[in-house]
Amino acid sequence: MRLLLTNDDGVSAPGLKVLEAIARQLTGPEDEVWIVAPAFEQSGVAHCISYTHPMMIAELAPRRFAAEGSPADCVIAALHEIMADAPPDLVLSGVNRGNNSAENALYSGTLGGAMEASLQGLPAIALSQYLGPKTFGSENPFEAAAVHGAGVVQSILDNLPEAREDYRLFFNVNFPPVPADEVLGTRVVPQGFRRDTRFSAEPHNSPSGRRFLWIKGTNQRLGSEPGSDAAVNLDGYISVTPMRADLTAHDAMDVMKGIE
């Protein structure tokens, strides 16, 4: 088996080291683990691709590359250049520092890498570590992901439904903000929505008088509706959410027939 790893926190991020350790637990001596990750942090770029400018690729070590682009760029670079002669069997993206539950999933470069892999016809799993009071000050904030990650990935692979020819599944996995021994289990749940919270902007003036805006995050301690991803994460469970890149609101199709 050949695994491709990427992330959005950058090729030097500690979460990528955790992902590599997870990958090593899934592979044997004859298997290969390749890394193609952004040279710099790309958080919040979602499924962005560098369509209007080229990107530089640097080989840092055998099977380890940095790309001046987004996670989706990294997947494209791996499949069509770096690993073109023998593409991967599985793409793993993460482990993100912070959750990609609920509406965060829409902004996530971690999920963007997994989504691109699915559009390229490959199974893909994005992994993220929720942070909270029990993990912020810990020696290893990624402990839950490190301990439980390989088992969750293997369970997903063991239960993959038959692949469709169009929009293939990819998976969004979020580990709860607790130590590994406090993880209560795994739940397959839908993407949730944190109500009464939005991303916003905060203005600042530079010493030269120019005006800048910082994008402000949302309250990550708010849960989503019961039985959805952020809610079960805050209850101590690992969430697994099957996703597709198809953005069609299928529940509205019949209602909108009146415009035809």
C-alpha positions as CSV (number, residue, x, y, z in Angstrom):
1,M,0.0,0.0,0.0
2,R,1.2,3.5,-0.8
3,L,-0.1,6.4,1.4
4,L,0.0,10.1,0.6
5,L,0.0,12.5,3.5
6,T,-0.7,16.2,3.4
7,N,-2.1,18.9,5.7
8,D,-2.8,22.6,5.9
9,D,-0.7,23.5,8.9
10,G,2.5,23.2,6.9
11,V,5.2,20.6,6.4
12,S,6.9,21.3,9.7
13,A,3.7,21.1,11.8
14,P,3.6,18.8,14.8
15,G,0.3,17.4,13.6
16,L,1.9,16.1,10.5
17,K,4.4,14.1,12.6
18,V,1.4,12.6,14.4
19,L,-0.2,11.7,11.0
20,E,3.0,10.1,9.9
21,A,3.1,7.9,13.0
22,I,-0.5,6.9,12.4
23,A,0.4,6.0,8.8
24,R,3.3,3.9,10.0
25,Q,0.9,1.9,12.1
26,L,-1.2,1.1,9.0
27,T,1.7,0.1,6.8
28,G,4.1,-2.8,6.7
29,P,7.8,-3.0,5.7
30,E,6.9,-3.2,2.0
31,D,4.5,-0.2,2.0
32,E,5.4,3.4,1.3
33,V,4.5,6.6,3.0
34,W,4.9,9.8,1.0
35,I,4.5,13.4,2.3
36,V,3.6,16.3,0.1
37,A,2.6,19.2,2.3
38,P,2.5,23.0,2.1
39,A,5.7,24.8,2.6
40,F,3.9,27.3,4.8
41,E,0.7,27.3,6.8
42,Q,-2.5,27.2,4.7
43,S,-5.2,27.2,7.3
44,G,-8.6,28.4,6.1
45,V,-7.9,28.0,2.3
46,A,-10.6,25.3,1.9
47,H,-10.4,23.7,-1.5
48,C,-8.4,26.5,-3.1
49,I,-6.1,25.6,-6.0
50,S,-3.3,27.8,-7.4
51,Y,-4.9,28.1,-10.8
52,T,-3.3,31.4,-11.9
53,H,0.3,31.0,-10.8
54,P,2.8,28.2,-10.6
55,M,4.2,26.7,-7.4
56,M,7.6,25.6,-6.4
57,I,8.2,22.0,-5.2
58,A,11.2,21.1,-3.0
59,E,12.3,17.6,-2.1
60,L,13.3,17.8,1.6
61,A,14.1,14.1,2.0
62,P,13.2,10.9,0.3
63,R,9.4,10.7,-0.2
64,R,9.0,14.1,1.6
65,F,8.2,17.2,-0.4
66,A,7.1,20.8,0.3
67,A,5.0,22.8,-2.1
68,E,4.3,26.5,-2.2
69,G,0.6,26.0,-2.5
70,S,-2.6,24.8,-0.8
71,P,-3.3,21.2,0.4
72,A,-5.4,20.6,-2.8
73,D,-2.3,21.8,-4.8
74,C,-0.2,19.3,-2.9
75,V,-2.5,16.4,-3.8
76,I,-2.5,17.4,-7.4
77,A,1.3,17.8,-7.4
78,A,1.7,14.3,-5.9
79,L,-0.7,12.6,-8.2
80,H,0.4,14.2,-11.5
81,E,4.1,14.8,-10.9
82,I,5.8,13.4,-7.7
83,M,3.9,10.0,-7.7
84,A,2.7,10.0,-11.2
85,D,4.3,6.6,-12.0
86,A,2.7,4.9,-9.1
87,P,-0.2,6.8,-7.4
88,P,-1.2,6.3,-3.8
89,D,-3.9,4.0,-2.6
90,L,-5.0,6.3,0.2
91,V,-4.7,10.0,1.1
92,L,-4.6,11.2,4.7
93,S,-4.8,14.9,5.5
94,G,-4.0,16.3,8.9
95,V,-3.7,16.0,11.8
96,N,-5.1,19.5,12.0
97,R,-4.4,21.6,15.1
98,G,-8.0,22.5,16.0
99,N,-11.3,21.0,15.0
100,N,-12.9,20.9,11.6
101,S,-16.4,20.1,12.9
102,A,-19.6,21.9,11.9
103,E,-19.2,25.0,9.8
104,N,-15.4,24.9,10.2
105,A,-15.4,22.1,7.6
106,L,-16.3,24.6,4.9
107,Y,-13.2,26.7,5.5
108,S,-10.8,23.8,6.2
109,G,-7.7,23.3,4.0
110,T,-7.3,19.9,5.7
111,L,-10.7,18.9,4.2
112,G,-9.7,20.6,1.0
113,G,-6.9,18.2,0.5
114,A,-9.1,15.2,1.2
115,M,-11.8,16.5,-1.1
116,E,-9.3,17.0,-4.0
117,A,-8.2,13.4,-3.5
118,S,-11.8,12.2,-3.7
119,L,-12.3,14.2,-6.9
120,Q,-9.2,12.5,-8.3
121,G,-10.8,9.1,-7.6
122,L,-9.0,8.1,-4.4
123,P,-10.2,7.2,-0.9
124,A,-9.3,10.1,1.5
125,I,-9.7,10.8,5.2
126,A,-9.1,14.2,6.9
127,L,-8.2,14.1,10.6
128,S,-8.4,17.0,13.1
129,Q,-7.7,17.4,16.8
130,Y,-10.3,19.4,18.8
131,L,-8.6,21.7,21.3
132,G,-10.0,22.7,24.7
133,P,-9.1,23.3,28.4
134,K,-8.0,19.7,28.8
135,T,-5.6,19.7,25.8
136,F,-4.3,23.3,25.5
137,G,-1.8,22.9,28.3
138,S,-1.0,19.2,27.9
139,E,2.4,18.0,26.9
140,N,0.9,16.4,23.8
141,P,-2.4,18.1,22.7
142,F,-2.6,15.5,19.8
143,E,-2.7,12.6,22.2
144,A,-6.2,11.5,21.4
145,A,-5.5,11.5,17.7
146,A,-2.1,9.8,18.2
147,V,-3.6,6.9,20.3
148,H,-6.9,6.4,18.4
149,G,-6.1,7.6,14.9
150,A,-4.8,4.3,13.3
151,G,-7.8,2.4,14.7
152,V,-10.3,4.8,13.4
153,V,-8.7,5.0,9.9
154,Q,-8.6,1.2,9.7
155,S,-12.3,1.0,10.8
156,I,-13.2,3.4,8.0
157,L,-11.3,1.4,5.4
158,D,-12.9,-1.8,6.6
159,N,-16.4,-0.4,6.2
160,L,-16.0,1.6,2.9
161,P,-19.2,1.5,0.8
162,E,-18.9,0.8,-2.8
163,A,-17.3,3.8,-4.6
164,R,-19.4,5.9,-7.0
165,E,-18.1,7.0,-10.3
166,D,-18.9,10.6,-9.9
167,Y,-18.5,12.3,-6.5
168,R,-16.7,9.9,-4.3
169,L,-16.8,9.8,-0.5
170,F,-14.2,11.4,1.7
171,F,-14.3,11.3,5.5
172,N,-14.0,14.0,8.1
173,V,-12.7,12.7,11.5
174,N,-12.5,14.9,14.6
175,F,-10.9,13.8,17.8
176,P,-12.4,15.2,21.0
177,P,-10.6,17.8,23.3
178,V,-9.7,15.2,26.0
179,P,-6.8,13.0,26.9
180,A,-6.7,9.7,25.0
181,D,-7.9,7.7,28.0
182,E,-11.0,9.8,28.3
183,V,-12.2,9.2,24.7
184,L,-15.6,7.5,25.0
185,G,-15.7,5.9,21.6
186,T,-16.5,6.7,17.9
187,R,-19.8,8.0,16.4
188,V,-20.7,8.3,12.8
189,V,-22.6,11.6,12.7
190,P,-23.6,14.3,10.2
191,Q,-22.0,17.7,10.0
192,G,-23.4,20.1,12.5
193,F,-23.9,23.8,12.7
194,R,-22.9,26.1,15.7
195,R,-25.7,28.5,16.1
196,D,-25.3,32.1,17.3
197,T,-21.7,32.3,16.3
198,R,-20.0,33.6,13.1
199,F,-16.6,34.4,11.8
200,S,-16.0,38.2,11.9
201,A,-13.4,40.9,11.3
202,E,-11.5,43.2,13.7
203,P,-9.9,46.4,12.3
204,H,-6.5,47.6,13.3
205,N,-4.4,50.5,12.2
206,S,-0.7,50.1,11.5
207,P,1.9,52.5,12.7
208,S,1.9,54.1,9.3
209,G,-1.8,54.7,9.5
210,R,-2.9,52.0,7.1
211,R,-6.0,50.1,8.0
212,F,-6.0,46.3,8.3
213,L,-8.6,43.6,9.2
214,W,-7.9,40.5,11.2
215,I,-10.4,37.7,10.7
216,K,-11.7,36.5,14.0
217,G,-12.7,32.9,14.8
218,T,-15.8,31.7,16.5
219,N,-16.5,30.2,19.9
220,Q,-15.3,26.6,19.6
221,R,-16.8,25.6,22.9
222,L,-20.3,25.9,21.5
223,G,-21.8,22.5,20.4
224,S,-23.8,21.8,17.4
225,E,-27.2,20.1,17.4
226,P,-27.4,16.9,19.4
227,G,-26.1,13.9,17.4
228,S,-23.9,16.0,15.1
229,D,-20.1,16.3,14.9
230,A,-19.2,19.2,17.3
231,A,-21.8,18.0,19.8
232,V,-20.4,14.5,20.1
233,N,-16.8,15.8,20.1
234,L,-17.5,18.0,23.2
235,D,-19.2,15.0,24.8
236,G,-15.9,13.1,24.4
237,Y,-16.5,11.1,21.2
238,I,-14.5,10.8,18.0
239,S,-16.8,11.9,15.1
240,V,-16.7,10.3,11.6
241,T,-18.6,12.2,9.0
242,P,-18.9,10.8,5.4
243,M,-18.8,13.7,2.9
244,R,-19.1,14.4,-0.8
245,A,-18.1,17.4,-2.9
246,D,-21.6,17.5,-4.4
247,L,-23.0,20.8,-3.1
248,T,-26.6,20.3,-4.4
249,A,-29.3,20.9,-1.9
250,H,-31.2,17.7,-2.8
251,D,-34.0,18.4,-0.2
252,A,-34.9,21.6,-2.1
253,M,-35.0,20.2,-5.6
254,D,-38.8,19.3,-5.6
255,V,-39.7,22.5,-3.8
256,M,-38.1,24.5,-6.5
257,K,-39.8,22.7,-9.4
258,G,-42.3,25.6,-9.5
259,I,-39.8,27.8,-11.3
260,E,-39.7,25.5,-14.4
